[in-house]
């Protein structure tokens, strides 16, 4: 046990109430200049996330109850979690095995990326105005990870079948935990697949009104500069070659085969959006602007994928 850890274990003796722990955690996070990019963007929200979720309390927990006293077991647990966040730079979502997406609590651990995609805003808005009056009966979540995007779509379209595809068996185990959590066995399935490979093997190609994907898209330069917190995430879910588009190119080339004629492809490529515009200068990607923050998500229709098929074939 390091000297810092030992000293701070002593410092927590006077922390009795929820308010004490929120203040202490907030102060420690500020003191050590952590990186926030896994569900919060500041030290106060991160402190609330860790303390309240570790205590199984809701986000809107009444502040008048911050004076409630904690048990010794609860205090010991919080001490351990806060110091692991500081010393090991483990994202809070992994420490509490919970991340929120579309106001839904998902189980997460280090087998999957921490859910944080701005695609959540699109799901809440029903993919409008781009989807129009299309009736959605099938959705594909490609590179699903924890399953959060596809499961949130299943909740938004209660009559739709949703397929969750991922290359990683470890990620699919987490996705299955979340399918079980939301009791969606009858409408959501998780399949091991190298992009569309599992669909290619089917006797009849499934057709989706929505293909939504948050594939690996971090380029080599950004991979070398990632903060320590990101080292806890699976590299398989992040790295995507020199320009970050290794998987995006394949998706653009093959997605049309699995879209209905009135369907749409929604794909997140983050900072690699600039590389994508450069790689496909003639393609009119619709880059979505988000009210709640986020960037690098594009939408392209089935008709546009047809029109620019030659551009994607190279």
N, C-alpha and C positions, 0 to 999 in steps of 0.2 A: 504494500500500500504506500503510495507516494506521500511525501511530506505535506504537499498541498492538501491531499485528500484527508489525511489524518487531522490536520489543523481545522479544516472546515467541518469535519464531523463533530468536533468540540463546539464550533460556532453555532451549531443548530440546536443546542440544548435549550435555548430560550425561545425557540419558535414553537408556539402552541396552537395558534389558530390558523384557519385558512388564509386570512388576510396576512398574517405573519409570513406564511410560506410564499404567497404571491409576491410580496415585497422583496423577500430575500432572494427568491429565484430571479426576479427582474433585475435586482442589483448585481447578482453574480453574472448573469448573461451580459449585462452592459460592461462589466469589468473585464470580461474575457473576449469581447468582440467576436461573437459567433457569426456564422453565415446563416442567413435565413432565406431559404428557397424551396422549402418542402411543406407549403401550406400556410406559411405566415411570412411577413416581410419586415417584422420588427420584434424587438425583444419583449415588449409587453404582451403581444398576442402569443408569442412563443411560450412565455411563462404561464399564461392562462391555459394554453393548450396542454402543457405538461401537467400542471398541478390539478386542474379540474378533471382532466380525463383519467389521470392516475387514481383519483379519488372516486371515479365513476359518477361524476356530477355533470349536469348539462351545461351547455354554453351560456344559457340565460339564467344561470343560478343567481338567486336573489342576493344582491350585494349586502343587504341588511343582515345576511346570515354569514358573512365573512368572519364574524367573531366566533363562530362555532369551533370548539376545540377538537383536535385530532387525537386519535389513539397513538400509542407508542409505535405500534406496527405500521400505521399509516405514515408517521414521521420518518421511520427508518426507511421505508420504501421511497419516499420522496427524496430523502438525502441521497440515496444510491442513484436514483434516476437523474437528478440534477447534476451530480458530479460526473456521471457517465456522459451526459450531454456535453459538459464542459471539457473533460479530459480526453474523451475518445472521439468527440465530434460526431456522435451518433445522432441522426435526425430524430426528433421527438416522436414522430409517427412510429418508428421502429421500437422505441423504448416502451411505448404504451400499446403497441400492436393495433393502432387504430388511425385511420385517416378519413376525413370527411370529403365527400364528392357529391355534388348535386344534393346537398343537405342529407346525405345518407352515410352512415358509418360503415366503413369497409375495414376488414381485417387486412393488415399488411405486415410483412417482415422482410428480411433482407434478400428474399428470393425474387422480389418484384420492386419496380420503381415506386416511389411514394406518389400517389395520385395528386396531380396539381394542374391538369390541363385546362386551358380556357374553353375547351370544347364543352365543358359543363354548362356554360352560358348558352351555347347553341342548343343543347339538349333541353334546357328549361324553356327555350323559346320555340321549341318544336321545329328546329332547323328552318325557321321562316326568316325572310320571305322566299328562300331559294327552293324549298320543297313544294310550295304551293298547296294545292288541294289533293296531292297524291295520297292515296290510302296506303298506309304502311302495314304490311303483313310479314315482312322479313327484314332483319337487320344483321349486318356482319360487322363485328368488332375485330379488326385485324391487328395482330401484335397486342393482344389484350392485356397481358400482365396480370394485374389483380382482378381483372374483369369489371372494373368500375364503370368504364364507358358503356359497355354493352349492357350491363345490369341496369344502369340508369336509363338507358334507352328502353329496356324491357318494362320498366316502371312507367315510362312516359307513353309507351304504346302497349297497353295491356292485352291487345289481341295479337301481338306480333311474336313470331319465333325469332330468337336471337342466337347466332352462332359466335362463339368466342374462340379465336384461333391464335395459337402461339407456338413458337419453336421450342420453348423451354418447358420440359416436364415439371420442373420445380414451380414455375410461374402458374402452370395449369392446376397444380395442387392448391395454390392459394386462391385461384379463381373459383375452384370447386367449393372451397370453404365459404366463399361469398355467395355462390349460388345457393348453398345450403342455408346460409344465414337468412337470405331473403325468400327462401322456400319457392324457388323458381324452377324446380326440376322439370316441370311439364313444358316449359317454354324456352329454357336456356340450356345450351350444351357447350362444353369446353372440349376442343379437339386439338391434338398435337398436329402442327402443320408448319412447314417452311413456306411462309407467305400463303399462296393459294394451293399448295401441293395437295392437301387433303381434299379440296373441292375438285381438283382435276381427277382424282382417283374415283370419284363417285360416278355411278352409271349415268346419272342425269345432273347436269350442272345446275346448282341452285341459283336463283335469281333474287336479288335484293333491291329494295327501293333505296336503301341507305347502306353504303359502305363507309364506315368511319374508322380511321386509323391514326394512331399515335406511334409510329414506328421509331426505331433508333434513328437519330438524325444529327448527332454531335460530330463535328468534323475533327480531324486530327489535331489541329491547333487548339481548339477549345478543350478537347480531351486532356491535353497536357497541362491546361491551366485551371482545371476544375478545383473548387474548394474541397477541403478535407471531407466535408459532409457527404459529398457525392461519391467518395471512395467506398462507402458502405453499400452503394447501389450496384446491382449486377451490370458489369460492363456490356454484356450482351444486349441490354436494354437501352444503351446509350450510344455506343460507337457505331459510326456508319461511313467509314472511309475518309478519303482525303477531303472531300467537299461536303460530307454529310448526307449525300444523296444516294448511296448504294442501294438501299431498299426502296426509296421513293421512286427511282427510275423503273424498277420492276413493277411496282404497284401501278404506276401510270400506264405501263405497257399492257398489263394483264387485267386490270380491274373491270374494264368494259365487258369482258366475257361473263361477268357475274352480276351485272347491273341490268335492271329492267330499263326499257327505253326511256322511261320518265324518271329514272333514278339519278342519284347524285353520289359523288365521292367527296368525302371531307377528310383532309389529311393535314396533320400538324408536322411542320418541319422546323419550327423555331427559328433560330438565327440563320439556318441554312436557306431561308426564303430568298435571300439575295443570290445565292448560288443557283437556286432553282430558276429564278427569272433570267439569269445569265445563261443557264443551260438550255432553256426553252424560250428564247426571246419572242417567238411568234405566237405563243400560247397565252390566251387572255385569262390567266388564273384570276379568280375572285378572291382577293385577300380580305379576310373578314376583320372588321374593326369591332373591338369589344368594349362595352361600357364599363366592365369590371376589371379591365386590365388583361394583358396578354397579347401575343402577336404570333405571326408565323403559321397561321392556319388558313388553308385555302379550300375553296369549293370549286368543283368542276363537274359539269353535267355529263350524262351519258352521251348526249348529242355532241358535246365538245370533244369528248374522248374519241368519238368516231371521226370527227372533222380533223383532228390533229394526230391521228393514229401514226402517220408517217414520222411525225416529230418525235414520238416516243419510241419508235422502233429502232433507233440508232444505238 
